[in-house]
Amino acid sequence: MPSAAGLVRLPWERIEAADWDQEALRLRVREVGTWGQPRLEHTVSLPEPDKLLQLVRERVSASVVLQRHVAVRDGRGVRVIARRAATGPRELTWFFEFDAGIDPDDPAVMRVAEAALAAARADVGQS
């Protein structure tokens, strides 16, 4: 992806989302980050995207090993996500994504999140 410092190579498992703006012919990629912090975004003009958009969607989706939503209150909660690189070291990387209105600084929320993480890790054979 282009950036102020030149090109940036992003592993598939570090991409949270990619959006296509058909009118502007621009691809916007948002990196995985820390909850509550701004996420790095990159944009690139692609006058003829051909199969690139499908490839991005497939590769990013393939990096997700597990994604589980656990309710905290009123149907809102935390998502536990495990991702894995397509090549190289294949360890799982774990993330939390909190729904709007769910405060990760609340100890009760973090107890639910940590319990969900422990259950998810056990489900994939990690203790």
C-alpha positions in Angstrom: 0.0 0.0 0.0 1.3 3.5 -0.7 2.1 5.7 2.2 4.0 9.0 2.9 7.1 6.8 3.5 6.7 4.9 0.2 5.1 1.5 -0.1 4.0 -0.5 2.9 3.7 -4.2 2.8 0.9 -5.4 5.0 0.5 -9.1 5.9 -3.0 -10.3 5.3 -3.6 -11.1 8.9 -2.8 -7.4 9.8 -5.7 -6.1 7.6 -8.9 -5.5 9.6 -10.9 -4.3 6.6 -10.7 -3.3 3.0 -13.3 -1.1 1.3 -13.7 -0.2 -2.4 -14.9 3.2 -3.5 -16.4 2.6 -7.0 -16.8 6.3 -7.8 -13.3 7.3 -6.8 -11.7 4.0 -7.9 -9.9 3.8 -4.6 -9.1 0.9 -2.3 -8.9 1.8 1.4 -7.3 -0.7 3.8 -7.5 -0.4 7.6 -5.0 -2.2 9.8 -5.8 -4.2 12.9 -5.1 -2.1 15.9 -5.7 -1.5 19.6 -9.2 -0.8 20.7 -9.8 2.9 21.3 -6.8 3.9 19.3 -6.9 5.3 15.7 -6.4 2.5 13.1 -3.8 3.2 10.4 -5.5 3.5 7.0 -4.0 3.4 3.5 -5.6 4.2 0.2 -4.5 3.5 -3.3 -6.1 4.5 -6.7 -6.8 1.5 -8.8 -8.3 2.5 -12.2 -8.6 -1.2 -13.2 -8.9 -3.4 -10.0 -9.7 -6.5 -12.0 -9.5 -9.5 -9.6 -7.5 -7.7 -6.9 -10.6 -6.9 -4.8 -11.7 -10.5 -4.8 -8.1 -11.6 -3.9 -7.9 -9.1 -1.0 -11.3 -10.3 0.4 -10.3 -14.0 0.1 -6.8 -13.6 1.7 -8.0 -11.5 4.6 -10.9 -13.9 5.3 -8.5 -16.9 5.0 -6.3 -15.4 7.8 -9.3 -15.6 10.3 -9.1 -18.9 12.1 -11.8 -18.1 14.7 -14.2 -15.3 15.3 -16.6 -15.5 18.2 -19.0 -12.9 19.6 -19.8 -13.0 23.3 -22.6 -10.8 24.7 -21.8 -8.6 27.7 -25.2 -6.8 27.9 -28.1 -6.0 25.6 -26.7 -8.1 22.8 -23.5 -6.0 22.7 -20.2 -7.5 23.7 -16.8 -8.5 22.6 -15.6 -10.4 19.6 -12.6 -12.8 20.1 -10.6 -13.2 16.9 -7.8 -15.5 16.1 -5.8 -14.9 12.9 -2.9 -16.7 11.3 -0.3 -15.7 8.7 -0.5 -17.6 5.4 3.2 -18.2 5.4 6.1 -18.1 7.9 5.5 -18.6 11.6 2.0 -19.9 11.9 1.2 -19.0 15.5 -2.2 -17.6 16.2 -2.5 -13.9 17.0 -5.5 -13.1 19.2 -7.5 -9.9 19.2 -10.5 -8.4 21.0 -13.0 -6.1 19.2 -15.5 -4.4 21.4 -18.9 -3.3 20.3 -19.9 0.3 20.5 -20.9 1.2 24.1 -18.8 -1.6 25.6 -16.0 -0.3 27.7 -12.9 -2.5 27.9 -11.7 -0.6 30.9 -14.6 -2.0 32.9 -13.3 -4.9 34.9 -16.6 -6.9 34.4 -16.2 -6.5 30.6 -12.6 -7.7 30.8 -13.6 -10.7 32.9 -16.1 -11.7 30.1 -13.5 -11.1 27.4 -10.7 -13.1 29.2 -13.1 -16.0 29.8 -14.2 -15.9 26.1 -10.5 -15.9 25.1 -9.7 -18.8 27.3 -12.6 -20.8 25.9 -11.6 -19.9 22.3 -8.0 -20.9 22.9 -9.2 -24.3 24.4 -11.4 -24.8 21.4 -8.4 -24.6 19.0 -6.1 -26.7 21.3 -4.2 -23.9 23.1 -4.4 -23.9 26.8 
